[in-house]
Amino acid sequence: MIGMFPCQNSRAEMSHKTVYVIGAGGHAKVVIGTLLALGRTVSGLFDDDPQKWGRIILGVPVLGPIEAAREFSGKGTFVVGIGDNARRKALVENLEDFEWEILIHPRSFVDPSVRVGAGTVVFAGAVVQPEVTLGAHSIVNTGATVDHDCKVSSYVHLAPGVHLAGGVEVGEGAMLGVGSSVLPNVRIGRWSVVGAGAVVIRDLPSHVVAIGVPAKVNKKRLKL
C-alpha cells in the first residue's frame, strides 16, 4: 500500500495501532526510538540474522526472520528499519500487502504543505520546508534539511546532516552521504551515490558515484 499523504494528517488514524519493524540493526534502533518518542507501541522486530532471534532490542523482541512478518500482517502497521535503499525496495515489493507507517519525529520540523509517501521516516532534528514531496519509503535522517520545492523520490536516503537547497530533485534510490550538500535546482539521478561531505553544484546522471568539493563523478554503478 503506497500513496502520498499531506503532512498535517500523515496517517494520524494509525496512531492507535501497534507497529512492527522490519530489520533489527542500527537503523532499526533509530526507527524504534522515533516510534517511542511518538508514544507508539512497538510489538516486534523481524530480521534474517538468526543470532538476533529472541533478543530484546530497546525493549522490543526480535520475533524471527523477515518472512515470519507475514503472520502479523493485518495485526498492526509496519516500518522498514533498513538503511540500504536497494534492500529496502526489494523488501517492500515482496511484502506488497502490508500497511506501511509514516514516521515524523516530534523533534523535527515538517511544514504542513509537505506531501509524504507511505513508509517514509523523518528523524530528530530534520527540517523539511514548504511544498516538498518525499517519496515512499525514503529516509530523512538525523539533522538533514530539505528546503522549499524539493522533490525527493521513493527509496532515497538522505544521511545525517545532508542539506538540499531549494528546488533540488533526487531520483529514486539515490543515497546522499553524511554532510553532503546540493545547490539549488540541481538534479541527482536515480540510484546514484553522493559521497560524505561532497558538494553537488551541477546535475548528476543516474547510476554514478560522485565525491569531492565540488562533486565529480568517480565511477559508475551497476544498474539495479
NUTORVEX-840905 format. One line per 10 residues: number of its first residue (from 1); for each residue x, y, z negated of N, C-alpha, C. Coordinates in Angstrom, 1 decimal, padded with zeros to 4 digits. Atoms other than C-alpha are relative to their C-alpha. Layout:
NUTORVEX-840905
NUM> X/Y/Z/X/Y/Z/X/Y/Z; ... $
//
This chain:
NUTORVEX-840905
1> 000.9/-001.2/000.0/000.0/000.0/000.0/000.9/001.2/000.0; -000.9/-001.2/-000.1/001.9/003.1/001.2/-000.8/001.2/000.6; 000.7/-001.2/-000.4/000.4/006.6/001.5/000.7/001.2/-000.5; -000.5/-001.2/000.5/001.0/010.2/000.8/-001.0/000.6/-000.9; 000.9/-000.5/001.1/-000.3/011.9/-002.3/000.5/001.4/-000.4; -000.4/-001.3/000.5/-000.3/015.6/-003.4/000.5/-000.2/-001.4; -000.6/000.2/001.3/001.9/016.0/-006.4/-000.9/000.2/-001.2; 000.8/-000.3/001.2/-000.7/017.5/-008.6/-000.9/-001.1/-000.5; 000.8/001.1/000.4/-002.7/014.3/-008.6/000.6/-001.3/000.5; -000.7/001.1/-000.5/000.0/011.8/-007.7/-000.3/-001.3/-000.8 $
11> 000.4/001.2/000.6/-001.8/008.7/-008.7/-000.2/000.1/-001.5; 000.3/-000.2/001.4/-002.8/010.1/-012.1/-001.0/-001.1/-000.5; 001.0/001.0/000.4/-005.6/007.5/-012.1/000.7/-001.3/-000.4; -000.7/001.2/000.4/-002.9/004.8/-012.6/000.6/000.1/-001.4; -000.7/-000.2/001.2/-001.7/006.3/-015.9/-000.3/-001.0/-001.1; 000.4/001.0/001.1/-003.6/003.7/-018.0/000.5/-001.4/000.3; -000.4/001.4/-000.4/-002.2/000.7/-016.1/001.4/-000.3/-000.5; -001.3/000.5/000.3/000.7/-001.4/-017.2/000.9/000.0/001.3; -000.9/-000.1/-001.1/003.8/-001.2/-015.0/001.1/-001.2/000.0; -001.1/001.0/-000.2/006.3/-003.9/-013.7/001.1/000.6/000.9 $
21> -001.1/-000.5/-000.7/009.7/-003.1/-012.4/000.8/-001.1/000.7; -000.8/001.0/-000.8/011.5/-005.0/-009.6/001.4/000.5/000.0; -001.4/-000.3/000.2/015.1/-005.1/-010.4/000.3/000.2/-001.5; -000.4/-000.1/001.5/017.0/-005.2/-013.8/001.4/000.4/-000.1; -001.3/-000.5/000.1/020.2/-003.4/-013.1/000.0/001.4/-000.5; -000.2/-001.3/000.6/021.5/000.1/-013.9/-001.1/001.0/000.5; 001.0/-000.9/-000.5/019.0/001.9/-011.6/-001.3/-000.3/-000.7; 001.3/000.3/000.7/016.1/000.0/-013.2/000.0/000.6/-001.4; 000.0/-000.6/001.3/017.2/001.3/-016.6/-000.5/001.5/000.1; 000.5/-001.4/-000.1/016.6/004.9/-015.4/-001.5/000.0/000.4 $
31> 001.5/000.1/-000.2/013.2/003.8/-014.0/-000.7/-000.2/-001.3; 000.7/000.3/001.2/012.3/002.3/-017.3/000.0/001.3/-000.9; -000.1/-001.2/000.8/013.5/005.5/-019.1/-001.0/001.0/000.4; 001.0/-001.0/-000.5/011.3/007.6/-016.9/-001.4/-000.4/-000.3; 001.3/000.5/000.4/008.3/005.4/-017.5/-000.3/000.2/-001.4; 000.2/-000.2/001.4/008.8/005.5/-021.2/-000.2/001.5/-000.3; 000.1/-001.4/000.3/009.2/009.3/-021.1/-001.4/000.5/000.4; 001.3/-000.3/-000.4/005.8/009.4/-019.3/-001.1/-000.7/-000.9; 000.9/000.7/000.9/004.3/007.3/-022.1/-000.7/-001.2/000.6; 000.5/001.2/-000.7/003.7/004.3/-019.8/000.4/-001.3/-000.7 $
41> -000.4/001.4/000.5/003.7/000.6/-020.8/000.7/-000.7/001.1; -000.7/000.8/-000.9/006.3/-001.4/-019.1/000.0/-001.5/-000.5; 000.3/001.4/000.5/005.4/-005.1/-019.3/001.1/-001.0/000.4; -000.9/001.0/-000.4/008.2/-006.8/-017.5/000.9/000.5/001.2; -001.0/-000.2/-001.1/011.2/-006.8/-015.1/000.1/-001.3/000.8; -000.3/001.2/-000.8/012.0/-009.2/-012.2/001.3/000.2/000.7; -001.3/-000.1/-000.6/015.5/-009.9/-010.9/000.4/-001.3/000.4; -000.4/001.3/-000.5/017.1/-012.6/-008.9/001.3/-000.5/-000.6; -001.1/000.5/000.7/020.1/-012.9/-011.2/-000.5/-000.9/-001.2; 000.5/000.9/001.1/019.3/-016.0/-013.4/000.6/000.3/-001.3 $
51> -000.6/-000.3/001.3/021.7/-014.7/-016.1/-000.8/001.1/-000.7; 000.8/-001.0/000.6/019.2/-011.9/-016.7/-001.3/-000.5/-000.5; 001.4/000.5/000.4/016.1/-014.1/-017.1/000.0/-000.2/-001.5; 000.2/000.2/001.4/014.8/-014.0/-020.6/000.7/001.1/-000.9; -000.6/-001.1/000.7/016.9/-010.9/-021.6/-001.0/001.1/-000.2; 000.8/-001.2/000.3/015.5/-007.8/-023.1/000.8/001.2/000.4; -000.7/-001.2/-000.4/016.5/-004.5/-021.4/-000.9/001.2/-000.4; 000.7/-001.2/000.5/015.5/-001.3/-023.1/-001.4/-000.4/-000.5; 001.2/000.5/000.6/012.8/-003.3/-024.9/-001.0/-000.7/001.0; 000.9/000.6/-001.0/011.4/-004.8/-021.7/000.6/-001.4/000.4 $
61> -000.5/001.3/-000.4/011.7/-008.6/-020.9/000.2/-000.2/001.5; -000.2/000.4/-001.4/013.1/-009.9/-017.7/-000.7/-001.4/000.2; 000.9/001.1/000.0/010.4/-012.3/-016.7/000.3/-001.2/001.0; -000.4/001.0/-001.0/012.1/-014.2/-013.8/000.4/000.6/001.3; -000.4/-000.5/-001.3/013.0/-013.9/-010.2/-001.0/000.9/000.7; 000.9/-001.0/-000.6/011.5/-011.3/-007.9/-001.2/-000.7/000.6; 001.2/000.7/-000.6/009.3/-013.9/-006.2/-001.0/-000.2/-001.0; 000.9/000.2/001.0/007.7/-014.5/-009.5/-000.9/001.2/-000.3; 000.8/-001.2/000.1/006.3/-011.0/-009.4/-001.3/-000.1/000.6; 001.3/000.2/-000.7/003.6/-012.2/-007.1/-001.1/-000.5/-000.9 $
71> 001.0/000.5/000.9/001.9/-013.9/-010.0/-000.6/001.2/-000.8; 000.5/-001.2/000.8/001.4/-010.4/-011.6/-000.6/001.1/000.9; 000.7/-001.0/-000.9/000.1/-008.6/-008.5/-001.5/000.0/-000.4; 001.4/-000.1/000.4/-003.3/-007.2/-009.5/-000.1/000.2/-001.5; 000.1/-000.2/001.5/-002.4/-007.1/-013.2/000.6/001.3/-000.4; -000.6/-001.2/000.3/-000.6/-003.8/-013.0/000.5/000.7/001.3; -000.6/-000.7/-001.1/001.3/-001.4/-010.8/001.5/-000.3/000.0; -001.4/000.4/-000.1/005.0/-001.8/-009.6/000.8/001.2/000.5; -001.0/-000.9/-000.5/008.1/000.2/-009.0/001.2/-000.8/000.3; -001.2/000.7/-000.4/011.2/-001.0/-007.2/001.2/000.8/-000.7 $
81> -001.1/-000.6/000.7/014.2/-000.2/-009.5/001.3/-000.4/000.5; -001.2/000.4/-000.7/016.9/-000.9/-007.0/000.5/001.2/000.9; -000.5/-001.2/-000.7/019.1/001.9/-005.6/000.4/-000.2/001.4; -000.4/000.3/-001.4/020.2/000.2/-002.4/-001.2/000.2/000.9; 001.1/-000.4/-000.9/018.0/001.6/000.4/-000.5/-001.2/000.8; 000.4/001.1/-000.8/018.0/-001.4/002.7/-000.6/-001.1/-000.8; 000.6/001.1/000.9/017.3/-003.9/-000.1/-001.3/000.4/-000.5; 001.3/-000.5/000.5/014.5/-001.7/-001.4/-001.1/-000.1/001.1; 000.9/000.1/-001.2/012.9/-001.6/002.1/-000.4/-001.4/000.2; 000.2/001.4/-000.2/013.2/-005.3/002.5/-001.0/-000.6/-001.0 $
91> 000.9/000.5/001.0/011.5/-006.0/-000.8/-001.4/000.5/000.1; 001.3/-000.6/-000.2/008.7/-003.6/-000.2/-000.8/-000.7/001.1; 000.7/000.6/-001.1/007.9/-005.1/003.1/-000.4/-001.5/-000.3; 000.3/001.4/000.4/008.0/-008.6/001.6/-001.1/-000.1/-001.0; 001.0/000.0/001.1/005.7/-007.6/-001.3/-001.1/001.0/000.5; 000.8/-001.0/-000.7/003.2/-005.9/001.0/-001.3/000.3/-000.7; 001.3/-000.2/000.6/000.1/-006.3/-001.1/000.0/000.6/-001.4; -000.2/-000.5/001.4/001.5/-004.7/-004.3/-000.5/001.5/000.0; 000.4/-001.4/000.2/000.2/-001.4/-005.7/001.2/000.7/-000.6; -001.2/-000.7/000.4/003.1/001.0/-006.0/-000.2/001.3/-000.7 $
101> 000.0/-001.2/000.8/003.6/003.7/-008.6/000.8/001.2/000.7; -000.8/-001.2/-000.2/004.8/007.3/-008.1/000.5/000.4/-001.4; -000.5/-000.5/001.3/007.1/008.4/-010.9/000.6/001.4/000.1; -000.5/-001.3/000.1/007.8/012.0/-011.7/000.4/000.3/-001.4; -000.5/-000.2/001.4/009.9/012.6/-014.8/-000.6/001.3/-000.6; 000.5/-001.2/000.6/008.3/015.1/-017.2/000.9/001.1/-000.2; -001.0/-001.1/000.1/011.5/017.0/-017.4/000.7/000.3/001.4; -000.4/-000.5/-001.4/011.8/017.5/-013.6/-001.0/001.1/000.3; 001.0/-000.9/-000.6/010.0/020.2/-011.6/-000.3/-000.4/001.4; 000.5/000.3/-001.3/008.0/019.3/-008.6/-001.2/000.9/000.3 $
111> 001.0/-000.9/-000.3/005.9/022.0/-007.0/-001.3/-000.7/000.3; 001.2/000.7/-000.3/002.2/021.1/-006.8/-000.3/-000.2/001.5; 000.2/000.1/-001.4/002.3/021.6/-003.0/000.8/-001.2/000.7; -000.8/001.1/-000.5/004.8/018.7/-002.6/-000.9/-001.2/000.3; 000.7/001.3/-000.2/003.5/015.5/-001.0/001.0/-001.1/-000.1; -000.9/001.0/000.4/004.9/012.3/-002.3/-000.5/-001.4/000.5; 000.4/001.3/-000.5/004.9/008.8/-000.8/000.0/-001.0/-001.2; 000.1/001.0/001.0/004.0/005.7/-002.8/001.3/-000.6/-000.3; -001.2/000.7/000.4/006.8/004.1/-004.8/001.2/001.0/-000.2; -001.1/-001.0/000.2/008.9/007.3/-004.9/000.2/000.4/-001.4 $
121> -000.3/-000.4/001.4/010.7/008.3/-008.1/000.8/001.3/000.1; -000.7/-001.2/000.2/011.9/011.7/-009.2/000.5/000.0/-001.4; -000.5/000.2/001.4/014.2/011.6/-012.2/000.2/001.3/-000.7; -000.1/-001.2/000.9/015.0/014.0/-015.0/001.0/001.1/000.6; -000.8/-001.1/-000.5/016.4/017.4/-014.1/-000.1/000.3/001.5; 000.2/-000.3/-001.4/015.4/017.2/-010.5/-000.9/001.2/000.3; 000.9/-001.1/-000.4/013.8/020.2/-008.7/-000.4/-000.2/001.4; 000.5/000.2/-001.3/011.6/019.8/-005.7/-001.0/001.2/000.3; 000.7/-001.2/-000.3/010.3/023.1/-004.2/-001.1/-000.1/000.9; 001.2/000.1/-000.7/007.2/024.1/-002.3/000.1/-000.6/001.4 $
131> 000.2/000.5/-001.4/006.0/022.4/000.9/001.0/-001.1/000.4; -000.9/001.1/-000.2/008.4/019.5/000.6/-000.8/-001.3/000.2; 000.6/001.3/-000.1/007.5/016.0/001.8/001.0/-001.0/-000.4; -000.8/001.1/000.4/009.0/013.0/000.1/-000.6/-001.3/000.4; 000.6/001.3/-000.5/008.5/009.7/001.9/-000.1/-001.1/-001.0; 000.2/001.1/000.9/007.6/006.4/000.4/001.3/-000.7/-000.5; -001.1/000.8/000.6/010.0/004.5/-001.9/001.3/000.7/000.1; -001.3/-000.8/000.1/012.6/007.3/-002.0/000.3/000.3/-001.4; -000.5/-000.3/001.4/014.7/008.4/-004.9/000.6/001.4/000.0; -000.6/-001.3/000.3/015.4/011.9/-006.0/000.6/-000.1/-001.4 $
141> -000.7/000.5/001.2/018.0/011.1/-008.6/000.3/001.2/-000.9; -000.2/-001.0/001.0/019.1/013.0/-011.7/000.6/001.3/000.4; -000.5/-001.3/-000.3/019.6/016.7/-011.2/000.1/000.4/001.4; 000.0/-000.4/-001.4/019.1/016.7/-007.5/-001.0/001.1/000.3; 001.0/-001.1/-000.4/017.4/019.7/-005.8/-000.3/-000.1/001.4; 000.5/000.0/-001.4/015.3/019.8/-002.7/-000.8/001.3/000.2; 000.6/-001.4/-000.2/014.4/023.3/-001.5/-001.2/-000.1/001.0; 001.2/-000.1/-000.7/011.4/024.5/000.4/000.0/-000.6/001.4; 000.2/000.5/-001.3/010.1/022.8/003.5/000.9/-001.1/000.5; -000.8/001.2/-000.4/012.4/019.8/003.5/-000.9/-001.2/000.3 $
151> 000.7/001.3/-000.4/011.3/016.5/005.0/000.9/-001.1/-000.3; -000.8/001.1/000.4/012.7/013.5/003.2/-000.8/-001.3/000.4; 000.8/001.1/-000.5/011.7/010.3/004.9/000.0/-001.2/-001.0; 000.1/001.1/000.9/011.0/006.9/003.4/001.3/-000.7/-000.2; -001.2/000.8/000.4/013.7/004.8/001.6/001.3/000.8/000.0; -001.2/-000.8/000.2/016.1/007.7/001.2/000.4/000.0/-001.4; -000.5/-000.1/001.3/018.3/008.0/-001.8/000.8/001.3/-000.1; -000.8/-001.2/000.3/019.4/011.5/-003.0/000.6/-000.3/-001.3; -000.7/000.3/001.2/022.0/010.7/-005.5/000.1/001.1/-001.0; 000.0/-001.1/001.0/022.6/012.7/-008.8/000.8/001.2/000.6 $
161> -000.7/-001.2/-000.4/023.5/016.3/-008.1/000.0/000.4/001.5; 000.1/-000.3/-001.4/022.6/016.3/-004.4/-000.8/001.3/000.1; 000.8/-001.2/-000.2/021.4/019.7/-003.1/-000.3/000.2/001.5; 000.5/-000.3/-001.3/019.3/020.2/000.0/-000.5/001.4/000.1; 000.5/-001.4/-000.2/018.8/023.8/001.2/-001.3/-000.1/000.8; 001.3/000.0/-000.6/015.5/024.8/002.8/000.0/-000.6/001.4; 000.2/000.5/-001.4/014.2/023.1/005.9/000.8/-001.2/000.4; -000.8/001.1/-000.4/016.5/020.1/005.8/-000.9/-001.2/000.3; 000.7/001.3/-000.3/015.3/016.8/007.4/001.0/-001.2/-000.2; -000.8/001.2/000.3/016.6/013.5/006.1/-000.7/-001.2/000.5 $
171> 000.6/001.1/-000.7/015.9/010.4/008.2/-000.1/-001.2/-000.9; 000.3/001.2/000.8/014.7/007.0/006.9/001.3/-000.7/-000.4; -001.1/000.8/000.5/017.1/005.1/004.7/001.3/000.7/-000.2; -001.3/-000.7/000.2/019.8/007.8/004.5/000.4/000.0/-001.4; -000.5/000.0/001.3/022.0/007.8/001.5/000.9/001.2/-000.1; -000.8/-001.1/000.2/023.4/011.1/000.2/000.7/-000.1/-001.3; -000.8/000.3/001.2/026.2/010.6/-002.3/000.0/001.1/-001.0; 000.0/-000.8/001.2/026.7/012.2/-005.7/000.7/001.4/000.4; -000.5/-001.3/-000.1/027.1/016.0/-005.5/000.2/000.5/001.4; -000.1/-000.5/-001.4/026.8/016.3/-001.7/-001.1/001.1/000.2 $
181> 000.9/-001.2/-000.3/025.1/019.4/-000.2/-000.3/000.0/001.5; 000.4/-000.1/-001.4/023.3/020.1/003.1/-000.5/001.4/000.2; 000.4/-001.4/-000.3/022.9/023.6/004.6/-001.4/000.0/000.6; 001.4/-000.2/-000.4/019.5/025.0/005.7/-000.2/-000.6/001.5; 000.5/000.5/-001.3/017.7/023.3/008.6/000.8/-001.0/000.7; -000.9/001.1/-000.5/020.3/020.6/009.1/-000.8/-001.3/000.0; 000.7/001.3/000.0/019.1/017.1/010.1/001.0/-001.1/-000.3; -000.9/001.2/000.3/020.6/013.8/008.7/-000.7/-001.1/000.6; 000.6/001.1/-000.7/020.0/010.8/010.9/-000.4/-001.2/-000.8; 000.5/001.1/000.6/018.3/007.6/010.0/001.2/-001.0/-000.4 $
191> -001.0/000.9/000.5/020.4/005.2/007.8/001.4/000.4/000.0; -001.4/-000.6/000.1/023.4/007.5/007.7/000.3/000.1/-001.5; -000.6/-000.2/001.4/025.6/007.9/004.6/000.8/001.3/000.0; -000.8/-001.2/000.3/026.9/011.2/003.3/000.8/-000.2/-001.2; -000.9/000.3/001.1/029.9/010.8/001.0/-000.1/000.9/-001.1; 000.1/-000.8/001.2/030.1/012.1/-002.5/000.8/001.3/000.2; -000.7/-001.3/-000.1/030.9/015.8/-002.6/000.1/000.7/001.3; 000.0/-000.5/-001.3/030.5/016.3/001.1/-000.9/001.2/000.2; 000.9/-001.1/-000.4/029.0/019.5/002.6/-000.3/-000.1/001.5; 000.4/000.2/-001.4/027.0/018.9/005.7/-000.5/001.4/000.6 $
201> 000.3/-001.4/-000.6/026.9/022.1/007.9/-000.6/-000.1/001.4; 000.6/000.2/-001.3/025.6/020.6/011.1/-000.7/-001.4/000.1; 000.7/001.2/000.0/023.3/017.8/012.2/000.9/-001.2/000.1; -000.7/001.3/000.0/024.4/014.2/011.7/-000.8/-001.0/000.8; 000.7/001.0/-000.6/023.4/011.4/014.0/-000.4/-001.2/-000.9; 000.4/001.2/000.8/021.8/008.1/012.8/001.2/-001.0/-000.1; -000.9/001.1/000.2/023.9/005.2/011.5/001.4/000.4/000.0; -001.4/-000.4/000.1/027.1/007.1/010.7/000.3/000.2/-001.5; -000.5/-000.4/001.3/029.2/007.7/007.6/000.7/001.3/000.2; -000.6/-001.4/-000.1/030.2/011.4/007.1/000.6/000.3/-001.4 $
211> -000.7/-000.4/001.2/032.7/012.6/004.5/000.7/001.3/000.2; -000.9/-001.2/-000.1/034.6/015.8/003.6/-000.8/001.3/-000.1; 000.5/-001.3/000.0/034.1/019.5/003.5/000.7/000.8/001.1; 001.3/000.4/-000.3/032.8/020.2/006.0/-000.1/-001.5/000.3; 000.1/001.5/-000.3/031.4/016.7/006.5/000.2/-000.3/001.5; -000.3/000.5/-001.4/032.7/014.9/009.6/-000.2/-001.5/000.0; 000.3/001.4/-000.1/031.7/011.5/010.9/001.3/-000.8/-000.1; -001.2/000.9/000.2/034.2/008.9/009.6/-000.1/-001.3/000.7; 000.2/001.3/-000.7/032.7/005.8/011.1/-001.5/-000.2/000.3; 001.4/000.4/-000.3/029.6/004.2/012.5/-000.4/-001.1/-000.9 $
221> 000.6/001.1/000.7/027.3/001.9/010.6/-000.7/-001.0/000.9; 000.8/001.0/-000.7/025.8/-001.3/011.9/-001.5/000.4/-000.1; 001.4/-000.3/000.1/022.1/-000.7/012.8/-000.7/-001.1/-000.8; 000.7/001.0/000.8/019.7/-002.5/010.4/-001.1/-000.6/000.9 $
//
